[in-house]
Amino acid sequence: MLQRQTYSASYWTDSFRVTNADIEHIFSIFLEEETPLSNRELALRVIAFRLKQEEDRLRRLIERGQLFQPKNKYAVGQELIFPAFDYTLGKVISERPGQNADYGDFSVIKIELEDKRQVEVAAGLSKPHALNIDAAGGSARPSPGSANAEEIFAQHGETIIDEIEARLVDEKDAVYMAGRWFVRTLLADVGVGDLHLAEAILDINEGGPLTAAALLNDVEVAKEAPQAVREFSLNVALSQDDRFDEVGPTGQVLWFLRRLEPPEVNKAPDRLAYQPTDYARDLLSNELHALEADLDDEFSDLPPPTKAAQEATLTLIYPHRRLGTLPLTSRVQALFPTALEAQRVRVTLVDGQTGAEFAGWIARERRYVFGLDSFYRTHKLPIGAYVTIKRTDDPAQLIIDFESHRPHTEYIRLAVPANNKLTFANFKRSIGAGYDELMILGAEDLEGVDAIWSTTGRDKRRSLFDIMRDLVPELAKLNPQNAVHAKTLYSAVNVIRRSPPGPIFAQLVARPEFEHVGGPYWRLSSS
């Protein structure tokens, strides 16, 4: 069965380039259907167009003359179509007897093809041959239906989309918005008054989020145009106005008033800002590397899990508890939806204990989700609490939960500001959530802690080592062995200086002022 060129993988990988004919075909579809199309839809249309082009080309070639079949005999001067040479027209210029006992009597004819090449082929063969139209399981004609656009897209869709996108971005009349393409000249007119009205509607709705379809219930944009064109046109106009922010996850276009967004969504609070620190990772032992992976700090740049999970659990540290944020760690970030162009994505978070819904804001570039302060306060979660994030059927809705139990009184480390330094003491406190015993901290004098952070955490002249040298003896005195666990130190350091565990652990190993006393425990050296 002879196959078309379009059925080969190399045609769609090595050879595929978007032509002017492809672009004209795409624009004709826009003009005829008046509907914005996604990358996938455009790719399928181009594939179908190429398949039809080849079908038409082969049909025209075949119609030029008789198909060559090895079973037949031909005379000098006769013109034939040769499927084996891409259905090229050829003329018989000579004939001689064939010499192969296995094939019996046959002849060898010399053919001059259209490109002046000369080839020899066998004719008058008595044995079956794939190029004979009536050959079992074969046909000299191109095989119809051996592949379709969906099958080709499943194998080569990404490559085809990349080529189409690369070409369309250079087309002045092509416009792209939230995963769809359209023709600029077909956009509905959206006036200044329409945008003012959209702002007022969003303002009434506490900033949003709202879809273009919802806004069009009151914004009268080109009512005679198809709804898909109206929505796309309004989306394009809103995207070009700084008052509006597109905050929808991939597959959804949602609009919010930028001036009503939480400030923490547009600018990372200082407490969450980490200034990357160079350190020798090779100093870390296997045990410390394992601790680093277990802590899963968002600034540790750990590889994401190889298998997508339905839920993930993290341990809450002070800066996130203080500011009501959730870190996008290597295990957590894959659970939250992404967006094609949006820098901020608004999602719905569901309290796993009560079912109450509240707004969350993904600031993916800043590696956190904002909006959990009320959740933390309502359930009185301590620093060191285990927080679990779970997927739902809706990618833009996630469940936030924790290990809840009947509150009981326990001794925990409490951060106590004293003489502009952070000290620690054990106090009894009622805890109703599961937590990591090595990382739990209490902080009741928040103003005092904030004052130390302002003078110590912000002052970059105070090195990480200086902060650790103050904290290690304070934490170690609460332990009967007069030592501090590396995880406990990580939790405490982050009260006044944002740092992932790697630089902290490296300081413990590299500096002689810290003495390793076995396992992941350290103390200040007596020397």
N, C-alpha and C positions, 0 to 999 in steps of 0.2 A: 504494500500500500504506500504510494508516494505521498509525502507530506509537504505542505506548504512551508515557506521560509518562516512564516509567523508561528509555526508550531515548534520551532527550535528555541531552546533557552537562550542561545547566544544572540538571537534577533532582539530579545527584550532586555538583554544585559549589556553586551559588548557593542551592539550595533545601534540600539535605539536612540534616536534623537528626534525631538519635536520639530516638525517641518512647518513651513508656512501654510501648507494645506491643512495640517492638524489645527493650527490656530484659527484659520478661516472656518473650519468645521465647528470648533468650539464656539466661536462668536455667532455662527449661524444658529446654533442651539439656543444660545441666550436670546437671540432676536425672536426665534420661533416660540420658545416656551415661556419667556419672561419670568424665569425662576433662577435665583442664585443656586449654584451647585457646589458641593463639597469636593475636596480633592479626590476622594474615592469615586464619586459620581463622574467627575471629569475623566479620570483614568479609565473607567469602564467605557465611557463614550469613545475615547480615543482608540482603545483596543478594538472595540466593535468596528470603528471606522477603518482601522488598518486591516482587519479581517475581511471586510467587504471590499476594500481596495484590491486586495490580493485575489479575492474571488473573481472580481470583475476583470482583473488583468489576465488571469489564467483563462477565463472564458473567452476573452477576445483572442488570446493566442491560439487556443484550440480551434476556434472558428476559422482560422486562416487556412487550415488544410487538414489532410488526413493524418491521424496519429500513427506514429511508427509502432509496429508490433513485431517482435522477433519471429513469430510464427509465419508471417507473410513474406512473399517474394516481391522484389521491387526492381524496376527498370531504370537504367541510366537516364538521367534527366528528370526523374520524378521528384517532386518537392514534398517533404514530410515535416510533421511536427514531432520533436524529440523530447518526451517528458524527462528523460534522464539528464538533459542539458537545459533544465529550467524552461521547457516548452519552447525552445528556440526552433526557428524554421531552418531546414537544411535541404540541400539538393544532392541527389545521388550522382557522383561523377565517374564511378568505375565499379566493376564487380569482378570477383575472382572466386574460385572454389575454396571452401573451407577445408582445413586439414586437422581433424580430431576424431579419432575412431569412436570415442565415447558419445559423440553427438550425431553420428551418422552423416547423411548427405545434408550439407547446408552451404551457404555462400557467405562471403565477406564483402560488404559494400563499403566503399569510401564515400564519406559525406563531407561536403563543404558547408559549414554553418554560416550564419549571417555575419559573424564577426571574422570570417575568412579562415577560422580554424578548420583543419581537416582531421577527421576522426574515422576510424573503422569500426563497424558494428556487424554482428552476425544477423543473417536473415534466412528465412526458410527453415528455422529450427523446428524439429518435430517434438522435442521435449518441452514440457511446461516452463514458462518463464513469468516472472513477476510483472513484466511490462505488457503482457498480453491482457487485454481487457477481460477476457473470460477466465483468467488464471484463478485457481482456487485460492481464496484468501487474499487476492491482490487485485490491483486495478491500475492501469496506466493513467487514469484520470485522477486529479487531486481529490483527496478524501474529504467529503463534506461532513461537517459536524464532528470532526475528530477532536476539536478543542473549542471552548467558548470563552467569552470575555471574563466570566467569573472565575473559571479555572486558571486562566493566565494571570489574572489579578492576584489570586491566592498565592501564586508562586513568585511573581515579579512585581507586585503592586508598589512596594516601597521605591524601587528603582524608577518605575514609570512616573510616580507622583513627584519624585525629586526632579526629574527632567521637565515635567509640565510646569512645576512651580518656578524653576529656574528661567523658563522662557516667559511665563506670564508676568513675572515681576518687571520685565523690560517692556511690556506692552502698556503704553500710556493709557489706553482706554480700559484696561483691566483693573478692577478694584477688589481688594481682599478684606474680609472682615470676619473674625471669629470662625475660621475654618471653612469659609465659603467664598466663592468668586462670582463676580458679575461684571456687567459692562457699565462703565461710568455714565455714558450717554443715556442709559435707560433708568438711572436713578430718579426717584421722585424728588421734587423740590421740597426741601425742608427749610423754612424761613426762620429768621431771628425770633419772631413771635412764637413759633412752635417750640423753639428751644427754651424760651422764657417760661412757657406753659409747662414744659416737661420738668423744669427746675421746681416750679411751684407744686406740681403733683408729688414729686419726690420729697419735697419739704414737708408736705402734709403727712406723708407716709414715713416720717422720722428718718428721712434720708434714703429709704429703700430697704432691700433691693427690689426692683421691679423690672420686668421684661419689656421689650419694645412693644409687644402685643398689648400688655396692660396699659402702657402709656398711650397707645393709639386709641384707647376707648375715649379719651378726652382730647388728644392732640389730632386735629383733623388734617392729616397729611395725605394728599392725592387719593381721595376716597375711590376714585374710578380705577386706580391701579390695583393689580393683584395684591393680596395681603402679604405674600412673601416678599414682594418688591417694596411695599410700604415699610415692613419691619426692617428689611436690610438697609433701606435708605435712611431710616431714623437711626439705626445702629451706627452707620457710617458718620452721620452728622454729629451724634453724641460723642463718638470717639475723637472727634476733632475739636471738641470744646473742653477746656480744662476744668470746667465746673463738674463734669461728670466722670465717674470712674467705673470701669468695667470690672466687676468683681465675681463673675461667674466661673465655675469650674469648667474644664473642657467639655464641650457639648452644650453648654448653657451660656447665654448672654444675659447678664444681670447688671443693672445700673444702680449706682449709689452716688449721692452728693458728696463730693470730696470734702467739703467743709464740715460735714457732719460725721465723718469717719473718726474713730478714736485716734488721738495723736500718736499712740504707741504703734499704730499700724503703719504709719508713714515714716516714723523715725524710731530707731531702736533706743529704748531707755539706756542711760549710761550704765546702769547696773548689769545689763545683759551684754554690754560691749566687751569683746575680748580682743586685746591686741596680741596677735600671734607672736609667740616666743620661740626662738630657736633653742633647741636642746638636742642632746645626743640620745636618740631612741635606742641605740644599741646598748646603752647602759642598763636598760630595763631588763630584769630577769623574766623568765617565762611566767613566773607567778605574778609579777607586776603587769605584764602584758595581758594576762588573763583577767586581772582586776580591772584594767582599763576597758577591756571588752565588756565586762559585766556592768560597769558603771554606765557605759554607752552615752558619754557626753556628746552633745551635738557638735562640739568643736574638736572632737577627737578624729574626725574624718575616717571613721571605720567603714569597711565595705558593708553594703546592705545585705540582708539575708538572701541566700540563693533561691529560696522558695518563698513566694508571697504568703504571708500569714493573714489570718482573719482578725487577730488581735495582738497587742503587744503591751508589755508592762514596763514602766520606768519608775525610778526612785526620785522623789521630789527633792530638789536642792533649794537653798534659801532664796536666791534671786528670782527664781520662777514662782516660788510660793509667795514672795513679797509683792510681786507685780502682777500676779494672776495670769501667768503664761505657762505654756506647755512646750517643752523643747522638741524640735523635730530631729530626733536622733536617728541613727541608722536603722533601728528597728521600727521606729514610729513613722518616719516620713512617708513610707510607701503606703500607709493606710489612708493618708489624707489626699484629696483630689488635687490634680494639677490643673493648670490653665495654659492656653495657647499663648496669650499675650499678657494677661493680667498679672500685675505685680502683687496684688492683694486679692485674696479669694475669701468670700464670706461663706461660712458653712453653718449648719445647724448642729449644735451639740446637745445631746440628750443625757440628763442626769440618770445614771444607771440605778440609783437608789429610789428616786421619786418619779421618774418619767418626765420631769419638767424639761422643757426645751429652752435653750438660750443661744445667743449668737456667738460664734467664734470667728476670728479673723486669722487667716493663714498669711504670714509674712515669710514666704519660703526663702527668699534671699537672706533674710535675717535669722532664719532657722528657729522660728517659734510660732506658736499659735496664741493669740491674745483673746482674753474674754472669760477667764476661769476664776477671777477673783471671788465672785459671789459663791461659786461652787466650793472653793477651798474654805471660805469663811463659814458657809452654812454647815458644812460637815466637820469643821474644826480640824482639818488635816494638818498634821505636824510636818516639819521638815524631816525628810526621810521616809515619808509615807509612800506606799506602793500605789501607783495610779495606773489603771488599765484603760486602753483605748480599743474599741471594738468596731468593726465594720458593720454596716447595715445594707439592706438592698439598695438604698439610695447612696451613691458615692459622696454626695454633699451632706450627708447626715451621719454622725458618728456618736457612739455611746461612750461616755466618760464615767468610769466606775472606780471603786476601791474596795479593799477587804474590810467590810464593816463588821463590827462585833459590839457586844454590850460594853459600854465604857467602864474601864477599871483603872485604878490608880497604880502608877508605876514610877520608878525613878528614871528621870531622863536628864541629859545634859542641858543646862540652860545657859545661854549666852548672856553675860552680865557686863555691861560697859562700866569701866572704872579707870579713872585717870587717863582718859583718852586712849585706852587700850581695851581689847576684848579679853575678858576672863571667862572662866566656865566653872559651874558648880552643879552638883546633883540635887535636883528638887523633885518632889512628888507632883505628878500631874495626871489628870484623868485623860486617858487615850481611848478612842473608840474606832481606831482604824489600824490595819496591818502596816507594819513599818520595818525598815532595816535597822536592827539594833546598833549597828556600827555607824549609822549616818543620822540617826534621829537627833534633832536639836530643838530647843525651845528658845524663843526670843520674844520677851514681853515688853522690854523697854525699847520699842522700835525707834523712838526719837534718838535715844542714846546710841543705838547701833548705827542709825543713819549718820549721826555726827562722826562716828569713827570711820565709817565708809567714806564720808566726804573728805576727811583729812588723810586717811590712809589708803583707801582703795583708789581714789582719784589721783593721788599724788604719785606719779610714776617714778619719782625719785626714790620712793620706798620700793625696793625690789621685792620680788616674790620670796627670795631667801630671807629678807628682813622680816616679812610677815610670818613666814613659817617658823623662824627662830623664836618669835614671841609666842606663837600658838602651841608649839610642840610641848613645852613644859606645862602650860596651862591645861592641856588635854591629858597629858600623861599623869598628872597628879590625881586624876579621877579613876585611874586604873591601879589595882593592887600591885601589878608588876612595874608600875611607873613607866609605862610605855604607851604609845598611841598607834592605833591601826592606821594604815595608809588611807583607807576609805574614810575613816573619821576625820583625818586631817584634810582630805579633799573637801568634805562637807563643810568643815569649819572655815577653810581658806575662802570659800565662795561666799561667805557672809560679808567679807570686806574686799575681795578682789576676784573678779570673774576669771576662772582658769579651768581648763580641762585637766584631767588627772596626769597626763603625760609629763608636762613640765614640773609638776609637783613631785612626782615619783623620781624624776631625773635628779632633782635637787637633793632628795633624800639619799640617793646613791652616790652622787658626785661630791657632796660637801662633807668634809671631815667633822664638821660641827654636829652632824647627825650620826648616831650610833645605831647600827642594825643589831637587834637583840633576838633575831630568829623569826622565821615566817614573815608576815607582812607588818611586823611591829618595829617601831623606832623610838628613840628618845634622844634628848640633847646630850651630847657627849660631855662627860665629867671634866675632860681636859679643856 
